[in-house]
């Protein structure tokens, strides 16, 4: 193993741990200094260059998602530089070759069993033994992180590190949500909530020829949607000017499910992209579901989704709206996310 700790470099790092899950104003994260982790036999050790701040991180910090690992380091939109390889990492044994100095991405899906029915049929995101970065294992709110080599991602080289980080969850999950929404060619897409995922998915859909309608409560987000060429922009509870073929709900607001379903035409599909959603009100069958309307959830992503989306991002320059925060202000970045105090995404930069 090539080990950064044996090369004369520093042996400690700074990172954030979720010590007391609870409302963000109660400061559930602690900033700590500790020993740099060593990579497992099939892992890479990565120096973190940037880490996106995702709403899932907020759910972990506030305890909305049940704790999987006490004191976990959040963060799963990691752009880094490989500084060490595990003893079993080589081109013959792993799906993608990496070397020290390579730029690499770490996303939400960290490991799957590779043996279950779901893995064997290409639905590894449904693997019952799947584990996740920043939930089951330490993530990127730190100066260093590890990742299984088979789950590390090669990155497009036409984006800055701050632009690249949000692609690794906001982008990938937005892409999967778009696939789940089954938007017909040239169809009308409604997007409810226009944060990190929403503003990227809108650009992917538009590049594919879709007509995009945006519903969001945030005035700054509505302004951004207009700048990005949305066909219409309105408040989240207002109907779009035309019936939708498909819709994606990015806002974790269950009361918007009936609203989005009512905006769909016959055979329309609503994809719900969040890992956590507030309660959904009672649905009326005739108004919301009849005429073969569908609701589909989005559960993580597969590595194939990530590879396809990152190739798309390399070929189509996506505008990523990101606000940089120093790593030692991660708690403030999460509070600003909770308070809706930035448009697009926040990115931690060590």
C-alpha positions in Angstrom: 0.0 0.0 0.0 1.2 3.5 -0.9 0.4 5.3 2.3 0.3 9.1 2.7 1.0 8.6 6.4 4.3 6.9 5.7 5.6 9.5 3.2 6.5 12.2 5.6 3.1 14.0 5.2 0.8 15.0 8.1 -0.8 12.1 10.0 -3.9 13.9 11.2 -6.9 15.6 9.6 -9.9 17.8 10.4 -13.4 16.5 9.9 -17.0 16.8 11.2 -18.9 14.1 13.0 -22.6 13.8 13.8 -22.4 13.4 17.6 -25.9 14.4 18.7 -28.5 14.1 15.9 -31.1 16.8 16.3 -32.3 20.1 14.8 -29.4 21.9 13.1 -29.7 24.9 15.4 -28.7 22.6 18.3 -25.3 22.1 16.6 -25.4 18.3 16.2 -22.0 18.2 14.5 -18.6 18.4 16.2 -15.4 19.6 14.4 -12.6 17.1 15.4 -9.0 16.4 14.6 -8.1 12.7 14.2 -5.8 10.3 12.5 -6.1 10.0 8.7 -7.8 6.7 7.9 -6.0 4.0 6.0 -7.6 2.5 2.9 -9.0 -1.1 3.2 -7.5 -3.7 0.9 -9.9 -2.9 -2.0 -10.1 0.9 -1.3 -8.6 4.2 -2.2 -7.5 6.9 0.2 -8.5 10.3 -1.2 -7.5 13.8 -0.3 -10.8 15.7 -0.4 -10.7 18.7 -2.7 -14.4 19.6 -2.4 -17.6 18.0 -1.0 -21.1 19.0 -1.9 -23.7 19.7 0.8 -26.8 17.6 0.2 -30.2 17.7 1.9 -29.6 14.0 2.8 -26.6 15.2 5.0 -29.1 17.5 6.7 -31.5 14.5 7.3 -28.6 12.5 8.8 -27.5 15.4 11.0 -31.0 16.1 12.3 -31.9 12.5 12.8 -34.6 12.3 10.2 -32.7 9.3 8.8 -32.1 6.6 11.4 -28.5 6.5 12.6 -26.6 3.7 10.8 -23.2 4.6 12.2 -22.8 6.6 15.4 -20.7 9.7 15.0 -20.5 9.3 11.2 -18.8 11.9 9.0 -21.4 13.1 6.5 -20.9 14.0 2.9 -21.3 12.0 -0.4 -20.5 14.4 -3.2 -16.8 14.2 -2.9 -14.2 15.3 -5.4 -10.7 14.2 -4.4 -7.2 13.2 -5.4 -6.0 9.6 -4.8 -3.1 9.6 -2.4 -2.9 5.9 -1.5 -4.1 2.5 -2.8 -5.2 -0.6 -0.9 -3.1 -3.7 -1.3 -5.6 -5.4 -3.6 -6.3 -2.4 -5.9 -5.1 -3.0 -9.4 -6.4 -2.9 -13.0 -7.0 -6.6 -13.2 -9.1 -6.9 -10.0 -11.2 -3.7 -10.3 -13.7 -2.3 -12.8 -11.7 1.0 -13.2 -8.0 1.5 -12.8 -6.8 4.3 -10.5 -3.4 5.6 -9.7 -2.0 8.0 -7.1 -2.6 11.5 -8.3 -5.8 10.7 -10.2 -8.9 12.9 -9.6 -11.8 10.7 -8.4 -15.4 11.0 -7.3 -17.1 9.5 -4.3 -20.9 9.2 -4.4 -23.8 8.0 -2.2 -23.7 4.3 -3.2 -20.6 2.9 -1.5 -20.9 -0.9 -1.7 -23.3 -3.6 -2.6 -23.2 -7.4 -2.2 -23.0 -8.2 -5.9 -24.8 -11.5 -5.3 -28.5 -10.9 -4.7 -31.3 -10.9 -7.2 -31.2 -7.1 -7.5 -27.5 -6.8 -8.1 -27.6 -9.6 -10.7 -30.4 -7.9 -12.6 -28.7 -4.5 -12.7 -30.7 -2.9 -9.9 -27.9 -2.7 -7.3 -29.4 0.4 -5.8 -32.1 -2.0 -4.3 -29.5 -4.4 -2.8 -30.7 -5.2 0.8 -27.0 -5.2 1.9 -26.1 -1.9 0.2 -24.2 0.7 2.2 -23.8 4.4 1.7 -21.2 7.1 2.0 -21.8 9.6 4.9 -24.4 7.3 6.5 -23.0 3.8 6.9 -19.4 4.9 6.4 -17.5 8.2 6.9 -17.9 10.7 4.0 -16.4 13.9 2.7 -16.9 16.5 5.5 -13.2 15.9 6.2 -9.8 16.4 4.7 -9.5 12.7 3.7 -11.9 9.9 2.9 -11.8 6.3 1.7 -13.8 4.7 -1.1 -14.0 1.1 -2.5 -12.1 1.3 -5.8 -15.0 -0.5 -7.6 -17.4 2.3 -6.5 -15.1 5.3 -7.2 -15.9 7.4 -10.3 -13.9 8.9 -13.1 -14.8 12.5 -13.5 -15.3 14.9 -16.5 -12.3 17.3 -16.7 -14.3 20.4 -18.0 -15.6 21.5 -14.6 -13.9 23.1 -11.5 -13.9 21.0 -8.4 -16.7 23.1 -6.9 -18.8 22.6 -10.0 -18.0 18.8 -10.1 -19.0 18.0 -6.5 -22.8 18.6 -6.9 -22.8 16.4 -10.0 -22.0 13.4 -7.8 -25.4 13.4 -6.1 -27.6 16.3 -7.1 -26.7 15.5 -10.7 -26.7 11.7 -10.6 -30.0 11.5 -8.6 -31.6 14.1 -10.8 -30.6 12.0 -13.8 -32.1 8.9 -12.3 -35.2 10.7 -11.4 -35.5 11.9 -14.9 -35.2 8.3 -16.1 -37.8 7.1 -13.6 -40.2 9.9 -14.8 -40.3 8.3 -18.2 -40.5 11.6 -20.0 -41.5 11.0 -23.7 -39.4 12.5 -26.4 -40.2 16.2 -26.7 -42.6 16.0 -23.7 -43.5 18.5 -21.0 -41.7 18.0 -17.7 -42.7 19.6 -14.4 -40.1 20.1 -11.7 -41.2 20.8 -8.1 -38.4 22.2 -6.1 -35.5 23.9 -7.8 -32.4 23.3 -5.7 -29.3 21.3 -6.4 -30.9 18.4 -8.3 -33.7 20.4 -9.8 -31.5 23.0 -11.6 -29.3 20.2 -13.1 -32.1 17.9 -14.1 -33.9 20.8 -15.9 -30.8 21.3 -18.0 -30.5 17.6 -18.9 -34.1 17.5 -19.9 -33.9 20.6 -21.9 -30.8 19.3 -23.7 -32.9 16.3 -24.7 -35.6 18.4 -26.2 -38.1 18.6 -23.3 -40.3 21.6 -22.4 -39.5 22.3 -18.8 -41.9 23.9 -16.3 -40.7 24.8 -12.8 -42.7 25.1 -9.6 -40.8 26.5 -6.6 -41.6 28.7 -3.6 -38.1 30.4 -3.6 -38.0 33.7 -5.6 -34.2 33.3 -6.2 -34.8 29.8 -7.6 -37.6 31.0 -9.8 -35.2 33.7 -11.2 -32.5 31.0 -11.8 -35.1 28.8 -13.6 -36.0 31.7 -15.9 -32.3 32.2 -16.6 -31.9 28.5 -17.5 -34.7 28.8 -20.1 -37.7 27.2 -18.3 -40.9 27.4 -20.4 -42.8 28.6 -17.4 -42.0 29.4 -13.7 -44.4 29.7 -10.9 -45.1 29.1 -7.2 -44.9 25.5 -6.1 -48.7 25.2 -5.5 -49.7 26.9 -8.8 -50.5 24.8 -11.8 -48.3 24.9 -14.9 -49.9 26.5 -18.0 -50.2 23.2 -19.8 -50.7 19.5 -18.8 -47.5 17.7 -18.0 -46.3 14.4 -19.4 -44.0 13.7 -16.5 -43.0 15.4 -13.2 -40.3 15.1 -10.6 -40.7 16.1 -7.0 -37.4 17.2 -5.5 -38.8 19.2 -2.6 -39.3 16.9 0.5 -42.9 18.1 0.8 -45.6 15.4 0.7 -48.4 18.0 0.3 -47.0 18.6 -3.2 -47.7 15.0 -4.3 -51.4 15.6 -5.1 -50.6 19.0 -6.7 -48.1 17.4 -9.0 -50.4 14.4 -9.9 -53.2 16.8 -10.7 -50.9 18.6 -13.2 -50.2 15.4 -15.1 -52.1 14.4 -18.3 -53.2 10.8 -19.1 -50.5 8.2 -18.5 -48.3 10.8 -16.7 -45.6 9.7 -14.3 -44.5 11.4 -11.1 -41.0 10.5 -9.8 -40.3 11.4 -6.1 -36.6 12.0 -5.8 -36.0 12.5 -2.1 -34.8 9.9 0.4 -37.2 11.5 3.0 -40.6 13.0 2.5 -43.2 14.5 4.8 -46.7 13.0 5.0 -48.7 12.7 1.8 -52.3 13.9 2.1 -55.2 11.6 1.1 -55.4 11.2 -2.7 -58.5 11.2 -4.8 -58.4 8.3 -7.2 -60.4 10.0 -10.0 -58.4 13.2 -9.8 -54.9 12.0 -9.0 -54.4 8.4 -10.2 -57.1 7.4 -12.8 -56.2 7.4 -16.5 -53.0 5.4 -15.7 -51.1 8.1 -13.8 -48.2 6.6 -11.8 -46.1 7.5 -8.8 -42.5 6.1 -8.7 -39.9 6.6 -6.0 -36.2 7.0 -6.6 -33.9 4.8 -4.4 -30.3 5.9 -4.7 -28.5 5.3 -8.0 -26.6 2.5 -9.7 -23.0 2.9 -10.9 -24.4 2.7 -14.4 -26.5 5.8 -13.7 -23.4 7.6 -12.5 -21.3 6.7 -15.5 -24.0 7.6 -18.0 -24.7 11.0 -16.3 -21.1 12.0 -16.0 -20.5 11.1 -19.7 -23.5 13.3 -20.5 -22.1 16.1 -18.3 -18.7 15.9 -20.1 -20.5 16.2 -23.5 -23.0 18.9 -22.5 -21.7 21.8 -20.4 -24.1 22.0 -17.5 -24.3 25.2 -15.5 -23.8 24.3 -11.8 -24.8 27.0 -9.3 -22.6 26.5 -6.3 -21.7 28.5 -3.2 -18.4 27.7 -1.6 -18.0 27.3 2.2 -14.7 26.6 4.0 -14.7 23.1 5.5 -14.7 24.5 9.1 -18.1 26.2 8.4 -19.9 23.0 7.4 -22.4 23.5 10.3 -23.3 26.9 8.8 -23.6 25.5 5.3 -26.2 23.0 6.6 -28.0 25.7 8.6 -28.1 27.8 5.4 -29.5 24.8 3.5 -32.2 24.3 6.1 -33.0 28.0 5.9 -33.0 28.2 2.1 -30.3 30.9 2.2 -28.6 30.0 -1.1 -29.7 29.0 -4.6 -28.4 25.8 -6.2 -25.9 23.9 -4.0 -23.4 24.5 -1.3 -19.9 23.1 -1.5 -17.3 22.6 1.3 -13.7 23.3 0.3 -11.0 22.2 2.7 
